[in-house]
Amino acid sequence: ELLRRKLPANGPDVVLTRVTVSGLLAGSEKTLAYEMIDYYDEGAKLTSMMRTTAFPTSVIAQMVTAGTIALRGVAPPEQCVPPDPFLRELHTRRIVFTESIR
């Protein structure tokens, strides 16, 4: 309730995302991190939450239609969505992830 009263239901917003994965890479313990910061699009009047929920969903639907994703049925995206083409398509929509390895 407090958030509802303090934060606007629409208008300028920001979405922050960080995904980290740790494991072995060439025999050494490494951490791979993807980060994304997305802002309200004033020109299109789209909130960042609209952009970061609708655009990935649309890209995946287009990948299914184009045959880029061949698996049918229910599956977690990390098992069926090829990451490089997916991230490239998001980049064309100005949703940009940076990658770092530590």
Disulfide bonds with the S-S distance in Angstrom:
none
